[in-house]
Amino acid sequence: MAKKPKKEEDIKSETKEEVSETQKAPMLSVLAQYTKDQSFENPNAPDSLRSGLSAPEIQINIEIGRQMLEGDNIEVTLMLKAEAKRDDKIAFIAELEYAGLFAFAGVSAEEIQPLIMIECPRLLFPFSRQIMAEMTQNGGFPPIMLEPPDFAGMFRDEMMRRAAEKPVN
């Protein structure tokens, strides 16, 4: 049996329902991405670049900053620091603050923190990783290839730390 063609009013009604459902769906938009601060120090060059030296021991530190801006816009900053040492001498220090401007819609108050602390840094990380690799390579060292961090684990640890700090009434 053939389906009856839909009336134009029915089609318009369905389209309006689809639009209202779309507006209610959670949305995360990346409005901009940018380098806020970038630094590379190679204090013992050219000695630190001689061939035959052992590979330096590298310490990596990752932090996430956030700042509420006008409207519903939020700036999230991924702060990366790599400090390489060889025999207690600094080989290099690479620091990067890479940020993104994000907008949210259709997100509840309970959902916003995980988006800010997990999803936003996850979106920024591949770009900051590339900048860090190029920075160390341009400093005369092999490119540092950072492993993607567990942002969900970092968020969970932060929430547990905050819960432990709350005063008991």
C-alpha positions as CSV (number, residue, x, y, z in Angstrom):
1,M,0.0,0.0,0.0
2,A,1.4,3.4,-1.0
3,K,2.0,6.0,1.6
4,K,-0.2,9.1,1.5
5,P,1.7,12.3,0.6
6,K,2.1,14.6,3.6
7,K,0.3,17.9,3.6
8,E,2.5,21.1,3.6
9,E,1.2,22.0,7.1
10,D,2.4,18.6,8.5
11,I,5.9,19.1,7.0
12,K,6.1,22.6,8.5
13,S,5.0,21.3,11.9
14,E,7.6,18.5,11.8
15,T,10.4,21.0,10.8
16,K,9.5,23.3,13.7
17,E,9.6,20.4,16.1
18,E,13.1,19.4,14.7
19,V,14.4,22.9,15.2
20,S,13.1,23.2,18.8
21,E,14.7,19.8,19.6
22,T,18.0,21.0,18.0
23,Q,18.0,24.2,20.1
24,K,17.5,22.1,23.3
25,A,20.4,19.8,22.5
26,P,23.7,20.5,24.3
27,M,26.1,22.5,22.2
28,L,29.8,23.3,22.6
29,S,31.3,25.8,20.1
30,V,34.9,26.7,19.7
31,L,34.9,30.4,18.9
32,A,38.7,30.9,18.8
33,Q,42.0,29.1,19.6
34,Y,45.3,31.0,20.3
35,T,48.7,31.0,22.0
36,K,48.7,33.2,25.1
37,D,52.3,32.7,26.1
38,Q,55.2,30.6,24.7
39,S,58.7,30.3,26.0
40,F,61.7,28.1,25.3
41,E,64.9,28.3,27.3
42,N,68.1,26.6,26.3
43,P,70.4,28.0,29.0
44,N,73.4,25.6,28.4
45,A,73.5,25.8,24.6
46,P,75.6,25.0,22.7
47,D,77.1,22.5,25.2
48,S,73.6,20.9,25.8
49,L,73.4,20.1,22.1
50,R,76.6,18.2,21.6
51,S,76.3,14.8,20.0
52,G,76.9,11.7,22.1
53,L,75.2,13.1,25.3
54,S,72.7,10.9,27.1
55,A,69.0,11.6,26.7
56,P,67.8,14.2,29.2
57,E,65.2,13.3,31.8
58,I,62.0,15.2,31.1
59,Q,59.4,16.3,33.6
60,I,56.0,17.2,32.2
61,N,53.4,19.3,34.0
62,I,49.9,20.0,32.7
63,E,47.4,22.5,34.2
64,I,44.0,23.8,33.1
65,G,42.9,27.3,33.7
66,R,39.5,28.8,33.1
67,Q,38.0,32.2,33.1
68,M,34.3,33.2,32.6
69,L,33.9,36.0,30.1
70,E,30.9,38.1,29.1
71,G,27.8,36.2,28.1
72,D,28.2,32.5,28.2
73,N,31.7,32.5,26.8
74,I,34.5,30.8,28.7
75,E,38.3,30.9,28.1
76,V,40.0,27.6,28.8
77,T,43.8,27.6,29.0
78,L,46.0,24.5,28.7
79,M,49.3,25.2,30.4
80,L,52.1,22.8,29.5
81,K,55.6,22.8,30.9
82,A,58.4,20.4,29.9
83,E,61.7,20.6,31.9
84,A,64.6,18.5,30.6
85,K,67.6,17.9,32.8
86,R,70.8,16.0,32.2
87,D,73.0,15.4,35.3
88,D,71.3,18.1,37.3
89,K,71.9,20.6,34.5
90,I,68.9,22.0,32.7
91,A,68.9,21.0,29.0
92,F,65.8,23.0,28.2
93,I,62.5,24.4,29.5
94,A,59.6,24.7,27.2
95,E,56.4,26.4,28.4
96,L,53.2,27.0,26.6
97,E,49.8,28.5,27.4
98,Y,47.4,27.6,24.7
99,A,43.8,28.8,25.0
100,G,40.4,28.5,23.5
101,L,37.3,30.6,23.7
102,F,34.2,28.4,24.0
103,A,30.5,29.0,24.1
104,F,27.9,26.6,25.5
105,A,24.2,26.3,25.0
106,G,21.6,23.9,26.3
107,V,24.0,22.7,29.0
108,S,22.9,22.4,32.7
109,A,24.9,23.7,35.6
110,E,25.9,20.1,36.5
111,E,27.2,19.4,32.9
112,I,29.2,22.6,32.5
113,Q,32.2,21.8,34.7
114,P,33.0,18.5,33.0
115,L,32.8,20.2,29.6
116,I,35.1,22.9,30.7
117,M,37.6,20.7,32.4
118,I,37.5,17.6,30.1
119,E,36.2,18.3,26.7
120,C,37.6,21.8,26.1
121,P,41.2,20.7,27.0
122,R,40.7,17.6,24.9
123,L,39.9,19.8,21.9
124,L,42.9,22.1,22.6
125,F,45.5,19.4,23.3
126,P,46.4,18.3,19.7
127,F,47.3,21.8,18.7
128,S,49.3,22.5,21.9
129,R,51.1,19.2,21.4
130,Q,52.1,20.2,17.9
131,I,53.4,23.6,19.1
132,M,55.5,21.9,21.9
133,A,57.0,19.4,19.4
134,E,58.0,22.2,17.0
135,M,59.3,24.4,19.9
136,T,61.6,21.7,21.2
137,Q,62.7,20.8,17.7
138,N,63.4,24.4,16.9
139,G,65.5,24.6,20.1
140,G,67.8,21.9,18.7
141,F,66.3,18.8,20.5
142,P,64.2,16.0,19.2
143,P,60.6,17.0,19.1
144,I,58.8,16.2,22.4
145,M,55.7,14.1,21.6
146,L,53.4,14.4,24.6
147,E,50.9,11.6,25.2
148,P,47.3,12.7,25.5
149,P,46.6,13.2,29.2
150,D,43.6,11.6,31.0
151,F,41.6,14.8,31.4
152,A,38.7,12.9,32.9
153,G,41.0,11.5,35.6
154,M,42.5,14.9,36.2
155,F,38.9,16.3,36.7
156,R,38.0,13.4,39.0
157,D,41.1,14.0,41.1
158,E,40.4,17.7,41.3
159,M,36.8,17.1,42.5
160,M,38.0,14.6,45.1
161,R,40.7,17.1,46.3
162,R,38.0,19.9,46.6
163,A,35.6,17.6,48.5
164,A,38.4,16.7,50.9
165,E,39.1,20.4,51.6
166,K,35.5,21.3,52.3
167,P,34.9,22.1,56.0
168,V,32.6,19.7,57.7
169,N,29.7,21.4,59.5
